[in-house]
Amino acid sequence: MIDQLVNFVIRPPRADYMPSHDLLEREFVLKGHRYERKDLEASLFITNSRGHVLQCSHYRPRPLPEDVSLPCVIYCHGNSGCRADANEAAIILLPSNITVFTLDFSGSGLSEGKYVSLGWNETDDLKAVVTHLRKDKQVSLVGLWGRSMGAVTSLFYGAQDPSIAGMVLDSPFSNLFELMLELVDVYKIRLPKFTVKVAVQYMRRLILKRAQFDIMDLDVIKVAQKNFVPVLFGHATEDLFIQPHHSDAIFKAYGGDKNIIKFEGDHNSARPQFYYDSVTIFFYNVLRPPSETYAESVPVPDPLYYDVNGYVFDEDIDEVVCARLPFEVC
């Protein structure tokens, strides 16, 4: 059981996916306009300070004029996630002229690296991505959207870089040590409390030896107090993995402009449409994308449009009118 909790932190199940199948198409259509997925390859690879190559993709309008710059949201996945988790973010934000950049953190998905660290080393990965985007003349303001581990990563990075325009943080934990104690209860391990704390201290030493970071450093409350980037928190009310009180504590301590949304569901459940609507409005307000649409128009049967799950709906009757379609011109 101790190994199980150690692996929860540094070696959860690694997402196994195929970019050709699990990411959005290299060219696809949303709401009658053409967009593209550009994977970073060859000389454009992003490498973190530990020498690990990070697999990344950038979703943007197609074509995007060279003299145009658009805001970009970096999507940061959870501890067993990958860049495919950003599909929903791309579908939601691209029609608002907000591009989406996504990565596999080191130790996750197809990126190099053996271990994850629930936000500690991932902050360094995120710094490498932001540095790359700052050099891109077609990127203006930068926002962050993180889920679980990715939310903690965003919080840590936002405290270092006040130029980040805004952050959406879905189900972050407030303190890794306290979270591990809670998970002992969730897994129904029958040990006296003092024995549990001794066991977690033992796991702390194992993690430090294997992955070279101290779980006691992941105290998000202290970081939140020093963070002034505008933020929108989100948390599912039935989340037993990272319970809602974690977001409540971070929200209370957070130093900058803040709002919080609660919704039904658990840690991994699909988020409701009203939450996505709130995310879109939040990023529109903090990133201020241009109103002009640069993506090429393509003929799409009107009034059909894609929702966040890739289905085609009719705006008048609000129901599915045909099967799930590939993200390409039919």
Disulfide bonds with the S-S distance in Angstrom:
none
